[in-house]
C-alpha cells in the first residue's frame, strides 16, 4: 500500500516538473511548443514558420514583433508558463509604463460654473 502511494507521489512530482519545464522558441519543435500553456497548434505553427523564414529570435522584442498576437501581456504569461527566447524569460521591466513622477499630484478639477443671476 505504501509502495503504491510513494509511486503515485513520485509520478505527480515528475508530472509537475515537466509542466514547468523551460521551452526555448529557438530550439523547440511543435510538440514542445504546444506543451506550453497558452501556445496552441496555430501559435506554434506561426512560431516555427517565422523562425524558418527569419532565423532565430534574438530576444523577446524580436519575438513579439515577428509573431502575430504576442504583445507584452501575452509574452509575460507565456514566460510564466515556461517559454523562453534565446534562453531568457520575459522581463517586462523595459516594456512597462514608467511610474508617475514623485511629488506631482493629479491635475486639479475645473471649478463648477457659477449659477446664472437673474
DSSP file (Angstrom, degrees, kcal/mol; ACC not computed):
  #  RESIDUE AA STRUCTURE BP1 BP2  ACC     N-H-->O    O-->H-N    N-H-->O    O-->H-N    TCO  KAPPA ALPHA  PHI   PSI    X-CA   Y-CA   Z-CA
    1    1 A X     >        0   0    0      0, 0.0     4,-1.9     0, 0.0     5,-0.1   0.000 360.0 360.0 360.0 -47.0    0.0    0.0    0.0
    2    2 A X  H  >  +     0   0    0      1,-0.2     4,-2.9     2,-0.2     5,-0.2   0.879 360.0  57.2 -66.1 -36.7    2.8    2.5    0.9
    3    3 A X  H  > S+     0   0    0      1,-0.2     4,-2.2     2,-0.2    -1,-0.2   0.918 107.5  47.2 -60.2 -43.4    4.7    1.5   -2.2
    4    4 A X  H  > S+     0   0    0      2,-0.2     4,-2.2     1,-0.2    -1,-0.2   0.889 112.2  50.3 -65.4 -39.3    1.7    2.4   -4.4
    5    5 A X  H  X S+     0   0    0     -4,-1.9     4,-2.3     2,-0.2    -2,-0.2   0.918 111.1  48.1 -65.4 -43.2    1.3    5.7   -2.5
    6    6 A X  H  X S+     0   0    0     -4,-2.9     4,-2.4     1,-0.2    -2,-0.2   0.890 111.3  51.2 -64.4 -39.0    5.0    6.5   -3.0
    7    7 A X  H  X S+     0   0    0     -4,-2.2     4,-2.3    -5,-0.2    -1,-0.2   0.901 109.8  49.8 -64.2 -41.2    4.8    5.6   -6.7
    8    8 A X  H  X S+     0   0    0     -4,-2.2     4,-2.2     2,-0.2    -2,-0.2   0.905 111.5  48.5 -64.6 -41.8    1.8    7.9   -7.1
    9    9 A X  H  X S+     0   0    0     -4,-2.3     4,-2.5     2,-0.2    -2,-0.2   0.913 111.2  50.3 -64.9 -42.4    3.6   10.8   -5.3
   10   10 A X  H  X S+     0   0    0     -4,-2.4     4,-2.3     1,-0.2    -2,-0.2   0.901 110.8  49.3 -62.6 -41.2    6.7   10.3   -7.5
   11   11 A X  H  X S+     0   0    0     -4,-2.3     4,-2.4     2,-0.2    -1,-0.2   0.893 110.9  50.4 -64.8 -39.4    4.6   10.3  -10.7
   12   12 A X  H  X S+     0   0    0     -4,-2.2     4,-2.3     2,-0.2    -2,-0.2   0.916 110.8  48.3 -65.2 -43.1    2.9   13.5   -9.5
   13   13 A X  H  X S+     0   0    0     -4,-2.5     4,-2.2     2,-0.2    -2,-0.2   0.907 111.8  49.9 -63.8 -41.7    6.2   15.2   -8.8
   14   14 A X  H  X S+     0   0    0     -4,-2.3     4,-1.8     1,-0.2    -2,-0.2   0.907 111.2  49.0 -63.9 -41.6    7.6   14.1  -12.2
   15   15 A X  H  X S+     0   0    0     -4,-2.4     4,-1.7     1,-0.2    -2,-0.2   0.891 110.5  50.7 -65.6 -39.2    4.4   15.5  -14.0
   16   16 A X  H  X S+     0   0    0     -4,-2.3     4,-1.1     1,-0.2    -2,-0.2   0.896 109.0  51.0 -66.0 -39.8    4.7   18.8  -12.1
   17   17 A X  H  < S+     0   0    0     -4,-2.2    -1,-0.2     1,-0.2     3,-0.2   0.864 109.8  50.1 -68.5 -33.8    8.3   19.2  -13.1
   18   18 A X  H >< S+     0   0    0     -4,-1.8     3,-1.2     1,-0.2    -1,-0.2   0.844 104.9  58.3 -70.4 -32.3    7.5   18.6  -16.7
   19   19 A X  H 3< S+     0   0    0     -4,-1.7    18,-0.2     1,-0.3    -1,-0.2   0.798 111.3  41.8 -66.8 -27.5    4.7   21.1  -16.6
   20   20 A X  T 3< S+     0   0    0     -4,-1.1    -1,-0.3    -3,-0.2    -2,-0.2   0.178  84.7 132.6-105.7  16.9    7.2   23.8  -15.6
   21   21 A X    <   -     0   0    0     -3,-1.2     2,-0.3     1,-0.1    -3,-0.1  -0.400  61.5-113.4 -68.0 144.8   10.0   22.8  -17.9
   22   22 A X        -     0   0    0     -2,-0.1     2,-0.5    61,-0.1    61,-0.2  -0.639  28.8-163.9 -82.3 134.6   11.5   25.7  -19.9
   23   23 A X  E     -a   83   0A   0     59,-3.0    61,-2.9    -2,-0.3     2,-0.5  -0.980   7.7-149.5-122.6 120.1   11.0   25.6  -23.6
   24   24 A X  E >>  -a   84   0A   0     -2,-0.5     4,-2.2    59,-0.2     3,-1.5  -0.785   8.7-145.2 -92.1 127.5   13.2   27.8  -25.9
   25   25 A X  T 34 S+     0   0    0     59,-2.7    -1,-0.1    -2,-0.5    60,-0.1   0.742  98.6  57.7 -63.1 -23.2   11.4   29.0  -29.0
   26   26 A X  T 34 S+     0   0    0     58,-0.2    -1,-0.3     1,-0.1    59,-0.1   0.634 119.3  27.2 -82.6 -13.4   14.7   28.8  -31.0
   27   27 A X  T <4 S+     0   0    0     -3,-1.5    -2,-0.2     2,-0.1    -1,-0.1   0.602  97.0 101.9-119.6 -19.6   15.2   25.1  -30.2
   28   28 A X     <  -     0   0    0     -4,-2.2     2,-0.1     1,-0.1    -5,-0.0  -0.327  55.9-143.2 -77.8 149.4   11.7   23.6  -29.7
   29   29 A X     >  -     0   0    0     -2,-0.1     4,-2.3     1,-0.0     5,-0.2  -0.403  42.0 -87.0 -94.2-178.5    9.6   21.6  -32.1
   30   30 A X  H  > S+     0   0    0      1,-0.2     4,-2.6     2,-0.2     5,-0.2   0.884 127.0  52.2 -60.1 -41.1    5.8   21.9  -32.5
   31   31 A X  H  > S+     0   0    0      1,-0.2     4,-1.1     2,-0.2    -1,-0.2   0.908 110.6  47.2 -64.3 -41.9    5.2   19.3  -29.7
   32   32 A X  H  4 S+     0   0    0      2,-0.2     4,-0.4     1,-0.2     3,-0.3   0.907 113.3  48.4 -66.4 -41.2    7.4   21.1  -27.2
   33   33 A X  H >< S+     0   0    0     -4,-2.3     3,-1.5     1,-0.2    -2,-0.2   0.908 108.4  54.5 -64.8 -41.1    5.8   24.5  -28.1
   34   34 A X  H 3< S+     0   0    0     -4,-2.6    -1,-0.2     1,-0.3    -2,-0.2   0.753  97.4  66.2 -63.6 -24.0    2.3   23.0  -27.7
   35   35 A X  T 3< S+     0   0    0     -4,-1.1     2,-0.4    -3,-0.3    -1,-0.3   0.658  81.9  92.5 -73.8 -14.2    3.2   21.8  -24.2
   36   36 A X  S X  S-     0   0    0     -3,-1.5     3,-2.2    -4,-0.4     2,-0.2  -0.680  89.5-112.8 -82.7 128.5    3.5   25.4  -23.0
   37   37 A X  T 3  S+     0   0    0     -2,-0.4    44,-0.2    44,-0.4    46,-0.1  -0.419 104.4  26.9 -61.3 127.0    0.2   26.7  -21.6
   38   38 A X  T 3  S+     0   0    0      1,-0.2     2,-0.6    -2,-0.2    -1,-0.3   0.274  99.0  99.2 101.8  -9.6   -1.1   29.4  -23.9
   39   39 A X    <   +     0   0    0     -3,-2.2    -1,-0.2    -6,-0.2     2,-0.1  -0.945  50.1 176.1-112.4 115.2    0.6   28.1  -27.0
   40   40 A X     >  -     0   0    0     -2,-0.6     4,-2.7    -3,-0.1     5,-0.3  -0.415  48.9 -81.9-104.7-175.4   -1.7   26.1  -29.2
   41   41 A X  H  > S+     0   0    0      1,-0.2     4,-1.9     2,-0.2     5,-0.1   0.861 127.1  50.2 -57.7 -38.9   -1.2   24.4  -32.6
   42   42 A X  H  > S+     0   0    0      2,-0.2     4,-2.1     1,-0.2    -1,-0.2   0.910 112.9  45.7 -70.3 -39.7   -1.8   27.6  -34.6
   43   43 A X  H  > S+     0   0    0      2,-0.2     4,-2.5     1,-0.2    -2,-0.2   0.908 112.4  50.4 -68.9 -40.6    0.6   29.7  -32.5
   44   44 A X  H  X S+     0   0    0     -4,-2.7     4,-2.5     1,-0.2    -1,-0.2   0.878 109.7  52.0 -64.9 -34.8    3.3   27.0  -32.6
   45   45 A X  H  X S+     0   0    0     -4,-1.9     4,-2.6    -5,-0.3     5,-0.2   0.928 109.9  48.6 -64.7 -44.3    2.9   26.9  -36.4
   46   46 A X  H  X S+     0   0    0     -4,-2.1     4,-2.5     2,-0.2     5,-0.2   0.911 111.8  49.9 -60.0 -42.8    3.3   30.7  -36.6
   47   47 A X  H  X S+     0   0    0     -4,-2.5     4,-2.4     1,-0.2    -2,-0.2   0.941 113.1  45.2 -62.5 -47.9    6.4   30.5  -34.4
   48   48 A X  H  X S+     0   0    0     -4,-2.5     4,-2.2     2,-0.2    -2,-0.2   0.900 113.7  49.5 -65.4 -40.8    8.0   27.7  -36.5
   49   49 A X  H  X S+     0   0    0     -4,-2.6     4,-2.6     2,-0.2    -1,-0.2   0.925 113.5  46.1 -63.3 -44.1    7.2   29.4  -39.8
   50   50 A X  H  X S+     0   0    0     -4,-2.5     4,-3.0     1,-0.2     5,-0.2   0.870 112.0  51.1 -68.5 -35.9    8.6   32.7  -38.6
   51   51 A X  H  X S+     0   0    0     -4,-2.4     4,-1.4    -5,-0.2    -1,-0.2   0.889 112.8  46.1 -67.6 -38.1   11.7   31.0  -37.2
   52   52 A X  H  < S+     0   0    0     -4,-2.2    -2,-0.2    -5,-0.2    -1,-0.2   0.913 118.9  41.7 -67.3 -43.2   12.3   29.3  -40.6
   53   53 A X  H  < S+     0   0    0     -4,-2.6    -2,-0.2    -5,-0.2    -3,-0.2   0.908 130.9  20.9 -72.1 -44.4   11.7   32.4  -42.6
   54   54 A X  H  < S-     0   0    0     -4,-3.0    -3,-0.2     1,-0.3    -2,-0.2   0.384 103.6-119.3-112.1   3.4   13.6   34.9  -40.4
   55   55 A X     <  -     0   0    0     -4,-1.4    -1,-0.3    -5,-0.2    -2,-0.1  -0.291  60.6 -16.3  85.7-176.2   16.0   32.9  -38.4
   56   56 A X  S    S-     0   0    0      1,-0.1     2,-0.4    -4,-0.1   -30,-0.1  -0.205  73.4-105.4 -62.6 152.0   16.3   32.6  -34.7
   57   57 A X        -     0   0    0      1,-0.1    -1,-0.1     5,-0.0   -31,-0.1  -0.650  23.7-155.5 -79.1 132.2   14.6   35.1  -32.4
   58   58 A X        -     0   0    0     -2,-0.4     2,-0.3     1,-0.2    -1,-0.1   0.896  65.7 -29.5 -76.4 -42.0   17.1   37.5  -30.9
   59   59 A X  S  > S-     0   0    0     28,-0.0     4,-2.3     1,-0.0    -1,-0.2  -0.900  76.2 -75.6-161.2-176.8   15.1   38.5  -27.8
   60   60 A X  H  > S+     0   0    0     -2,-0.3     4,-3.0     1,-0.2     5,-0.2   0.850 126.1  55.9 -65.1 -34.0   11.5   38.9  -26.6
   61   61 A X  H  > S+     0   0    0      2,-0.2     4,-2.0     1,-0.2    -1,-0.2   0.925 109.9  45.9 -63.4 -43.6   11.1   42.2  -28.5
   62   62 A X  H  > S+     0   0    0      2,-0.2     4,-2.1     1,-0.2    -2,-0.2   0.904 113.4  50.2 -63.5 -42.6   12.0   40.4  -31.8
   63   63 A X  H  X S+     0   0    0     -4,-2.3     4,-2.3     1,-0.2    -2,-0.2   0.933 111.8  46.8 -61.4 -48.2    9.7   37.5  -30.9
   64   64 A X  H  < S+     0   0    0     -4,-3.0     6,-0.4     1,-0.2    -1,-0.2   0.858 112.9  50.6 -63.9 -35.6    6.8   39.9  -30.2
   65   65 A X  H  < S+     0   0    0     -4,-2.0    -1,-0.2    -5,-0.2    -2,-0.2   0.886 117.8  37.0 -69.2 -38.9    7.4   41.8  -33.4
   66   66 A X  H  < S+     0   0    0     -4,-2.1     2,-0.7    -5,-0.1    -2,-0.2   0.726 105.6  68.7 -90.7 -23.7    7.5   38.8  -35.6
   67   67 A X  S >< S-     0   0    0     -4,-2.3     3,-1.5    -5,-0.2    -1,-0.1  -0.870  84.5-129.5-104.3 111.9    4.8   36.5  -34.1
   68   68 A X  T 3  S+     0   0    0     -2,-0.7     3,-0.1     1,-0.2    -3,-0.1  -0.287  88.5  23.7 -60.5 134.5    1.4   38.0  -34.6
   69   69 A X  T 3  S+     0   0    0      1,-0.2     2,-0.7    -5,-0.1    -1,-0.2   0.462  90.3 114.0  91.7   2.2   -0.7   38.2  -31.4
   70   70 A X    <   +     0   0    0     -3,-1.5    -3,-0.2    -6,-0.4    -1,-0.2  -0.879  35.0 155.4-111.6 103.6    2.1   38.3  -28.9
   71   71 A X     >  -     0   0    0     -2,-0.7     4,-2.6    -3,-0.1     5,-0.2  -0.370  61.4 -77.8-106.9-168.3    2.4   41.6  -27.1
   72   72 A X  H  > S+     0   0    0      1,-0.2     4,-2.2     2,-0.2     5,-0.2   0.896 128.1  50.7 -61.9 -41.9    3.9   42.4  -23.7
   73   73 A X  H  > S+     0   0    0      1,-0.2     4,-1.6     2,-0.2    -1,-0.2   0.938 115.5  40.7 -64.8 -47.0    0.9   41.0  -21.7
   74   74 A X  H  > S+     0   0    0      1,-0.2     4,-2.8     2,-0.2     5,-0.2   0.877 112.1  56.7 -69.8 -36.4    0.8   37.7  -23.6
   75   75 A X  H  X S+     0   0    0     -4,-2.6     4,-2.4     1,-0.2    15,-0.3   0.904 106.1  50.9 -60.5 -40.7    4.6   37.4  -23.6
   76   76 A X  H  X S+     0   0    0     -4,-2.2     4,-2.1     2,-0.2    -1,-0.2   0.911 111.8  46.9 -63.3 -42.1    4.6   37.7  -19.8
   77   77 A X  H  X S+     0   0    0     -4,-1.6     4,-1.5     2,-0.2    -2,-0.2   0.910 112.5  49.0 -66.7 -42.1    2.1   34.9  -19.5
   78   78 A X  H  <>S+     0   0    0     -4,-2.8     5,-2.6     1,-0.2     4,-0.4   0.890 110.8  51.1 -64.5 -38.4    3.9   32.7  -21.9
   79   79 A X  H ><5S+     0   0    0     -4,-2.4     3,-1.3     1,-0.2    -1,-0.2   0.905 107.9  51.7 -65.1 -41.4    7.2   33.3  -20.0
   80   80 A X  H 3<5S+     0   0    0     -4,-2.1    -1,-0.2     1,-0.3    -2,-0.2   0.816 106.6  55.5 -63.9 -29.7    5.5   32.4  -16.7
   81   81 A X  T 3<5S-     0   0    0     -4,-1.5   -44,-0.4   -44,-0.2    -1,-0.3   0.536 132.9 -89.8 -81.3  -6.4    4.3   29.2  -18.4
   82   82 A X  T < 5S+     0   0    0     -3,-1.3   -59,-3.0    -4,-0.4     2,-0.3   0.465  77.9 140.7 117.0   2.5    7.9   28.3  -19.3
   83   83 A X  E   < -a   23   0A   0     -5,-2.6     7,-0.4   -61,-0.2     2,-0.3  -0.595  26.2-175.1 -80.8 138.5    8.5   29.8  -22.7
   84   84 A X  E     -a   24   0A   0    -61,-2.9   -59,-2.7    -2,-0.3     2,-0.5  -0.934  19.2-148.2-129.4 154.0   12.0   31.4  -23.2
   85   85 A X  B >  S-B   88   0B   0      3,-2.4     3,-1.5    -2,-0.3   -25,-0.2  -0.991  87.2 -13.2-122.3 122.1   13.6   33.3  -26.1
   86   86 A X  T 3  S-     0   0    0     -2,-0.5    -1,-0.1     1,-0.3     3,-0.1   0.856 130.1 -55.6  53.7  38.1   17.3   32.8  -26.5
   87   87 A X  T 3  S+     0   0    0      1,-0.2     2,-0.4   -28,-0.0    -1,-0.3   0.576 115.9 110.2  77.5  10.0   17.4   31.2  -23.1
   88   88 A X  B <   -B   85   0B   0     -3,-1.5    -3,-2.4     3,-0.0    -1,-0.2  -0.928  62.2-130.6-123.7 144.4   15.8   34.1  -21.3
   89   89 A X        -     0   0    0     -2,-0.4     2,-0.2    -5,-0.2   -29,-0.1  -0.444  45.6 -83.9 -80.0 161.8   12.5   34.7  -19.6
   90   90 A X        -     0   0    0     -7,-0.4     2,-0.6   -15,-0.3    -1,-0.1  -0.490  37.3-161.5 -69.8 132.0   10.4   37.7  -20.4
   91   91 A X    >   -     0   0    0     -2,-0.2     3,-0.9     1,-0.1     4,-0.3  -0.916   5.1-171.8-115.1 101.5   11.4   40.8  -18.4
   92   92 A X  T 3>  +     0   0    0     -2,-0.6     4,-1.7     1,-0.2     3,-0.4   0.454  63.0  96.5 -74.4   1.3    8.5   43.2  -18.6
   93   93 A X  T 34 S+     0   0    0      1,-0.2    -1,-0.2     2,-0.2     3,-0.1   0.892  86.1  45.1 -60.2 -40.6   10.5   46.0  -16.9
   94   94 A X  T <4 S+     0   0    0     -3,-0.9    -1,-0.2     1,-0.2    -2,-0.1   0.751 116.9  45.8 -74.6 -22.5   11.5   47.6  -20.2
   95   95 A X  T  4 S+     0   0    0     -3,-0.4    -2,-0.2    -4,-0.3    -1,-0.2   0.632  91.2 100.4 -94.9 -14.6    8.0   47.3  -21.6
   96   96 A X  S  < S-     0   0    0     -4,-1.7     2,-0.2    -3,-0.1     3,-0.1  -0.339  82.5-103.1 -72.9 152.8    6.2   48.6  -18.5
   97   97 A X        -     0   0    0      1,-0.1    -1,-0.1    -2,-0.0    -2,-0.1  -0.506  43.4-104.5 -71.6 141.9    5.0   52.1  -18.4
   98   98 A X        -     0   0    0     -2,-0.2    -1,-0.1     1,-0.1     3,-0.1  -0.384  40.2-105.5 -66.8 145.9    7.2   54.4  -16.2
   99   99 A X        -     0   0    0      1,-0.1    -1,-0.1    -3,-0.1     3,-0.1  -0.292  45.0 -86.3 -68.3 157.7    5.7   55.2  -12.8
  100  100 A X        -     0   0    0      1,-0.1    -1,-0.1     4,-0.0     3,-0.1  -0.334  54.7 -95.6 -62.6 144.3    4.3   58.7  -12.2
  101  101 A X    >   -     0   0    0      1,-0.1     3,-1.3    -3,-0.1    -1,-0.1  -0.356  43.7-108.0 -64.3 139.4    6.9   61.2  -11.1
  102  102 A X  T 3  S+     0   0    0      1,-0.2    -1,-0.1    -3,-0.1     3,-0.1  -0.382 100.2  25.5 -67.8 143.4    7.1   61.6   -7.3
  103  103 A X  T 3  S+     0   0    0      1,-0.3     2,-0.4    -2,-0.1    -1,-0.2   0.274  91.9 115.1  89.4 -12.6    5.8   64.9   -5.9
  104  104 A X    <   -     0   0    0     -3,-1.3    -1,-0.3     3,-0.0     2,-0.2  -0.771  51.2-155.3 -92.9 135.1    3.4   65.5   -8.8
  105  105 A X        -     0   0    0     -2,-0.4     3,-0.1     1,-0.1    -4,-0.1  -0.594  30.3 -83.8-102.4 168.3   -0.2   65.5   -8.0
  106  106 A X        -     0   0    0     -2,-0.2    -1,-0.1     1,-0.1     3,-0.1  -0.345  60.1 -86.7 -66.3 150.7   -3.2   64.8  -10.2
  107  107 A X        -     0   0    0      1,-0.1    -1,-0.1    -3,-0.1     2,-0.1  -0.296  51.1-104.3 -60.2 143.2   -4.4   67.8  -12.3
  108  108 A X        -     0   0    0      1,-0.1     2,-0.1    -3,-0.1    -1,-0.1  -0.381  34.4-111.5 -70.0 145.2   -6.9   69.9  -10.4
  109  109 A X        -     0   0    0      1,-0.1     2,-0.2    -3,-0.1    -1,-0.1  -0.465  35.6-103.6 -74.4 148.1  -10.5   69.6  -11.4
  110  110 A X        -     0   0    0     -2,-0.1    -1,-0.1     1,-0.1     3,-0.1  -0.493  41.2-108.5 -70.4 139.5  -12.1   72.5  -13.1
  111  111 A X        -     0   0    0     -2,-0.2     2,-0.1     1,-0.1    -1,-0.1  -0.356  36.9-101.7 -67.7 150.0  -14.4   74.5  -10.8
  112  112 A X        -     0   0    0      1,-0.1    -1,-0.1    -3,-0.1     3,-0.1  -0.441  45.1 -99.3 -69.1 143.5  -18.1   74.3  -11.4
  113  113 A X        -     0   0    0     -2,-0.1    -1,-0.1     1,-0.1     2,-0.1  -0.344  41.4-105.3 -65.1 146.4  -19.6   77.3  -13.3
  114  114 A X        -     0   0    0      1,-0.1    -1,-0.1    -3,-0.1     3,-0.1  -0.410  42.2 -97.8 -69.8 145.6  -21.3   79.8  -11.1
  115  115 A X        -     0   0    0      1,-0.1     2,-0.1    -2,-0.1    -1,-0.1  -0.363  44.5-103.6 -65.0 145.1  -25.1   79.8  -11.2
  116  116 A X        -     0   0    0     -3,-0.1     2,-0.3     1,-0.1    -1,-0.1  -0.446  32.2-129.5 -71.3 139.9  -26.5   82.4  -13.6
  117  117 A X              0   0    0     -2,-0.1    -1,-0.1     1,-0.1    -3,-0.0  -0.695 360.0 360.0 -91.0 142.8  -28.0   85.5  -11.9
  118  118 A X              0   0    0     -2,-0.3    -1,-0.1     0, 0.0    -2,-0.0   0.394 360.0 360.0-117.3 360.0  -31.5   86.6  -12.9
